[in-house]
Amino acid sequence: MFWIICAALAGMVTVAIAAPLLRRQGDEAEPAAAYDLRVYRDQLREVGRDLERGVIDQTDAERLRVEIGRKVLAADRALQRAVSGQRSPGGWVALVALALLLVGAFFLYQRLGQPDRPDAPIAQRIADAQALYDSRPTQTEAEARAPHPERPEPDAEYTALIDQLREVVQKNPNDPRGLELLAEHEERLGNLVAAKDAQRRLVALRGDQASAEDLARLAGLTIEAAGGLITSDGEKAVAEALARDPRNPQARFMVGLLHLQNGRPDRAFPIWAGLLAEGPESAPWIAPIRAAISDLAWLAGQPDYTPPEPSTLPGPDADAIAAAQDLPPEERQKMIEGMVKGLESRLATQGGTPEEWARLISSLPVIGQQDHAKAVLGEARQRFSGNQPALDLIEAAAKQAGLE
């Protein structure tokens, strides 16, 4: 069926392109011989009228008819040649080039495509994705295969300092600050395995006091040490970071990446779409998400998805409200109220992103409008009904503002 459809489409395209190339020359404009023929016939009729009026005699009329008749015959032969089906030589050249392109495309697909690949129902694709997930290499295997790009030679003084740091940590392995510095500088030197090991020891040392950021950093270093592959060790660190903070954006980004690596764009898309809606645009994970989200949406069966535009409109963000703290109380209240009302007015008239609605919901209680914030929350829920990533962001802002 695939080849039948391809052949039918190729045939229709070929006909559509070839038809104008092979059009008769006479189809473009009327041949000059046709115009001459009409003139000569008019002249013959004029000779007959002159004879009837007595302007010329019978002898002159016969002579003129013979002379004009010869011209009529010559013009008629020229007209027949013009419409006899002669083709433009350029048309045949273009047709040959078109045929070569079609044949070349066929052989290129035979070489680079997969014409013998069978159809893959969704159940089979999910099973293949699970098999890919189950067959991941171990962390040790992935680290052994990971590329090691060349880096500029570090400064000798800096290298000596790092050697001293390693010695200090070795003598005092329970110093969290030393382990933290060691993980940071080993990563800077490109020693990703050593950086991962230092971060792992730091997390183990802190135990239950380890933060979601500590665990997300361990997950990131584990993945980098494995050459970007998320092994079971990396997945475990990501899961532990999310257990500490289910909203941790770095860990959520890595969960989406895990699904992508194992052939599940349908699972990765809602996670990355939610992160893109939340922002901020300066976050390090936003750029790779924005670059891939359109293709990811198509692969996930969401071809109508439109990524949110980067937010450049003014609004009362946390930095602006913090800056207002230095003003006298009266001026500070007026400034914050003005920013909040400006944002609300713009969202009411122009609309906005889920991030901006969340900002408004979290800002209204700051100026003492708790009840109004609940009303805005209800409107936001209705506006973004069906958009789960946006609703997650709205609900997080409501929780932070103490509305639930």
N, C-alpha and C positions, 0 to 999 in steps of 0.2 A: 504494500500500500504506500509506503514511504517513497519508493522509487516511482510509482505511478503519479503521485502528486508532484514530485519534483520534475518529472518529464513533462507533465501537463503545464506547469508554471513556466518551465524553460521554453516550451513551444509557443505559448501565448506571448511571452516577452520577445521571442525571436520574430514572430510575425509582426508585432507592433513596431519593432525597430526596422525590420527589413522593408515593410510596405512603402514608407516614404523614400527609402533609398532606391527602390526599383521603379518608382513612378515614371511614367512616360514623360519625355521631354515636352510633348505637346500639352500635357496637363497643366503646366505651369502658366502658360499664356497662349493667346491665339496666334498661330503661325502667320507670318507676313503674307504668305501665298493666299491665304483665305481672304485677306483684305484686297489683294490685287484682283482676285477672281470676282469679287463683288463690283469693283470699279469697271472691269472689262464688260461685265454683263450690263451694267448701267449704260456704258458707251454703245453697246449693240442696240439697246432700246432707244437711245437717243438718235441713232442713225435712222431707225424706222420712223420716228416722229419727224425728222428733217425731210425725209423722202415724202411723207404725206403732205407737209406744208409747202413742198416745191422748192425747198432751199437747195437741195442737191438733186441730180438726175439719177436714173436707174444705174447707170454705169459706175458713177462714183459710189453709190450705195453698195453695190456688189464688191467693189474694190476695198471699201472700208470694212465690210463684214468679213472678208477673207483675212485682212491684216489683223483685225481684233480677234478673230477666231483662233489664229495661230497663238496669240498671246494668252487666250483662254485655255488652250490645251497645255501650254507650258506651265501656266500657273496651277492648273489642276494636277499635273504630274508632280510639281513641287509640293503641293498640299498632301498628296498621297504618300510621298516619301516622309513628310514630317509626322504623319500619324500612322506609319506602317509598323510601329512597335519597336523602334530603335530605343535602346536603353542607354542610360548614362554610364560610361565606363567607370566613373567614380563609385557608382552604386554597387557594382559587382565587387570592387576592391573592398568596400566597407562590409559587404556581406561575407566575404571570405575572412576578414578580420574578426567579425562577429562569431563565425563558426569556430575559428581557432580559440577564441576566448571561452566558448562553451566547452570545447573539448579539453582545454587546459584546466578549467574549473573542475571538470569531472575527475581528471587524473590527480589534481591536487587534493580533492576530497578523499580519493582512494588512498592517498599517501598519508595525509594528516588526520583525516576523519576516522570515524568508527562505524562504517556501514553495516558491519556484521553484529554490532552490539544489540542484544535483545532489549525489548521494552522492559522497564523496571517499575512494577507497581509500587505504590507507596509503602505497602507492607514489606516488600523486598528491600526498598531503600532504607527503611528503619532498621531492618535486620542487618544490612551491610554496615550501617553506622554503628550499631552496637558491636559488631565484630571488630570494626576498626578501633573502637573504644577499648575493647577487651584485649586487643593485641598491642597496646602501647608498650614501648620499651620501658625498662626501669629507669630510675633517675641516674644510676651509675652508667648504664648503657648510653643514655641520651647525652650525658656529660662527655663521655668518651668520643661520641660522634660530633659533638658541637664544634662549629668552626671557631677558630681563634684569630680574629683579625689583628693585623699588626697595629701597634699604637706607638706614638712618639716616645722616645726614651725619656723617662722622668728625670727631673733634676736630681743630681747626686745628693744634695743636702736633704731633699724631700725623702729620697729613698732611705737615707740613714735614719731619719726621724721615724719612718714606718718600721724599720728594723728594731728600733728601740721600743716602739709601741708593741710590737709582737712579743718582745722579751718581757715587757711589763705585764702583758695579759697572760703570758705563760706562767709567770711567777704568781700572779694573782688572778686566777681564772674566775673568781666570783665577783669581780668588779664590773657592774653593769655599764658604767660610763666607758671603761676601757673597751669592752666588747662592742659597744655602740660605735665608738670611734674606729675600731678596727674594721668593722663591717663596712663603714662608710668609705674608708680609705682603700681597702682592698678592692672595693667596687670601682673606685676612681682609677686604680692602677690596672683594671681589667682582670683581676684575679677573682672571677665570679664565684668559683667553687669555694675559695677561702672566705669570701664575703658572706656567702650563704651559710657556711659552717659557723661563722662568728655570730650571725644573726640568729641562727637556730639555738646556739648556746645561750644567747641573751634572752630569747623567749622562754627557754627552759628554766633559766635562772629566775625570771620574774614570775613564772608560774601563772597563778590565777590573776596576778596583777598585770600581766601582759595585755596591752591594749589592742584594739582592732587594727590600728595603724602598724603596731609591731608585727602582727601576724600577716597583714597585707604586704608589708615590706619583705618579710620572709618568703611569702608566696612569689613576689616579683623576682627576688634574687634566685629562688629555686627554678623558676621558669627561664630566666636569662641564662643561668648556668647550664641548662639543658638545651640551649640553642633556640629558645622560644617555644619549645614543646612543653605542654602541660602534662606531666607525668602524674602518677598516683600520689607522689610526694607533694607536688605542687598543688594538686587538687585538694589534698588534705589540709594544707596550709590555708588555702582559700576558704574552705568550709569552716575552719576554726575562726578565721577573721569575720566571716558572716555570722557565726554564732555569737561573737562579741557584739557586732553591730550589723544587723541585716541591711542597713542602708549604706554601708561603706561603699563609696563609688568605685574605688580601685579594685576591690574584691569583686564587685558586680561586673565590672569590665572584663575581668579575667574569667568569670563564669561564662560570659558571652563568647569569649575567645575559645574556651574549652569546647563549647557546643559547635563552634565553627570548625575547629580542627577535627571534629569527629562526625562531620557531615550532617549536622542538625541546624541549618539556618532558621528553621521555624522556631526553635527555642532561643537562638541567639538574638533574633530580631527584636522581640519585645523588650529584652533587657537593654540592648543598646539604644533603642528608640527612647526608652525612659531616661537613660543617662543623657542623651542629646537634648531632650526636652528640659531636663533639670539644669544643665549647664554646670558652672559658668563656662563661657566660651574659652576662658584662659586655662581651663583644666587640661592636663596633658593627654587625657584619653579622648577629648572631644575631637581633635583633628583627625585621628585615624577612624573614629566612628563616622564623622561627617564625610570622609572620603569614600567609605564603603557602604553607607546606609542605603543608598538607592538600589544598588545591586543586591544587597542583602534583602531588602524588602521584596524585590522581584522573586528571588529564590525562595522566600518564605511564603509566597502566595499573596503578597500585599502590593500589587502593582500600582494601586492608586495612592500609595503613601506619599506625602509631601513633607520633606524634612523642614523643621522650623528654621526661619531665617535667624542669623545671629542678632541678638538683641543689642541695638545701639541707641534705643530711646531712653531718655532720662527717667529715673524713678527713684523712690526712696529706698535705696539698698542699705545694707547694714553699715557700710563705711560712712555714708552720708549722715545717717542717724547718729553714729558715734561722733562724727565731727561736730554735730550740733550740741554735744554735751558741754563744750567749753563756753557756750553762750549763757547769758543770764536766763533764769528759768522762764520768764515770760517770752523772751525772744526765741528761746529754744522750742517752746511749745508751738509758737506760731510757725516757725520754720518747718517743723516736722509735720504739722497739720497741713501746711501748704503743699509740701511734697506728696503727702498721702492723697490729698484731694485732687492734685494734678494727675497723679497716676490713675485714680479712680475715674476721673472724667475722661481720660484718654481711653481707658479700657471700655468704658460705656459707649463711646462714640466710634472708636476705631478698632476695637478688639485688641487682642494681644496674645502672647504665648502663655502656656501653662505656668512657666517660671514667673511671669509678671503677675498673674492672678495669685499665685502662691505668695509672692512678695506683698501684695496688697492685703491678703488675709492675715499675714503675720504682722503687718504694720498697723492695722487698725486698732488692735488692743493696746498698742504703745501710746495712742492718743486717747485712750479711755473709751473706745467705741466697740466694746465687746459684742453687744447685741447686733450692731450693724455688721460686724465681721461675720457673725453667724448667717446673716441674710446674704452677704456676698459669697460665703461658702456654699450656700444652697444654690445660688445662681451659677457658680463655677461648676458644681457637680452636674447641673443640668446641661450647661454649655459643652462640657467635655464628656458627656455620657457616651459610653462605647469606646473611649480612648483610655485604655487601662493605664498606660504609662503616665499620661497626664493626670489621671485620677489619683495615682499613687503619690505624685508630687503634691497635689492639692491636699490630700489627706495628711501627708507628712507636715505640711505647713500648718494645718488646723491643729494637729497634735502639739506642735511646737508652741502655738499661740494659746494653748490651753482651752480650745473650743470643744474638745471631746475628752 
